[in-house]
């Protein structure tokens, strides 16, 4: 476990490795990945709603597989693992089962 805690309203995502080759054998550009997936590794505490200042529970749980935009978040390398720090609102969806990913 890292020696830090995500801030309220943020999740640390253990990102999946992006493919380097297409199904047809073409080499993919390294920096282009329009949709990114990963697994929620750590969650910040309850965040306050911007509009009403009430507490909001995290919309995801540790272990959930999620989809997020490739431009969202900040990359963090810690202990040999690459995490992405995302705001809860940057998470686009949660996969219901492993077969969906």
N, C-alpha and C positions, 0 to 999 in steps of 0.2 A: 504494500500500500504506500502511495506517495506520502511525503511529509508535509502535505498541504491539503487544504479543504477548499473545494470550489466555492466561490462567492454565492450568495443567495441568487436564485434565478438562473444559475448556470449548471451545465452538466459536462463532465469529462467523458469523451467518447473515444474508445479504442477503435481506430479506423481500420477498415478492411484494406487489403493491398489492392491497388488498382491494376487491371490487366495491362500488359505491355504489348499484347498482340491481339488483333481482332480474330474472329472465328474464321475469316478468309485468309489469315496469315499476314495481314498488313501490320506494320509496326505503328503503334499509336504514339502520338505526341505526349511526352511526359506530363506536361502541365495541363492537359485537357481531360477533364472528367466531369461531364455535366451533372451527374448525380452520384452522390457518394453515400456509402453505407458504413455502419459500424455498430458497436455494441456499447451501451451505457456502462461505464466502469464506476463512476462516482457521481454523486449528486450534491449540489449545494442545498442549503436549507430553504425553507419556505420563503418565497419572494413576495414583495408587496405589489399589488396591482397598481399600475400607473394612474388609472382613472379613479379608483375608489379607495386606495390605500389599505384594502383588506388583504389578509394573507392568502396566497395562492399555493395550493399543493403542487408539487412537481407533476407534470403531465406524463412522465415516464418513470420507470423503476430501474434499479440497477439490474443489468442482464438483458434488458429489452434491446432488440435489433431495430435500428432506426435509419431513416433516409433523411438526408439534409443536402442543401445546396452547396456546391463546391466552393463558393466564394465566402461562405459563412465561417466564423470562428477564428481562433488563434491556435496555431500548432504548438504543442509543448512536447519536448522529448525529455523523458525522465526515467531513469533506471533501464535504459535500453528499449523502452516502449515509446511509441509515438501516440499522443493523445491529441484531441481537438477540444478546446474549450468553447462550448456553444451556449448561447442564450436559449432558454426554453422555446422562445418563439421562432428560433431558426430551425427547429426540428420539424420536418415536413410531415412525417408519418411514422407510425410504429407498425412493424410487421406482426401480424397475428400469429403466424407459425413459421417455422424454419423453411418450409417448402415454398414460401412466397418470395424469399430473398434470392 
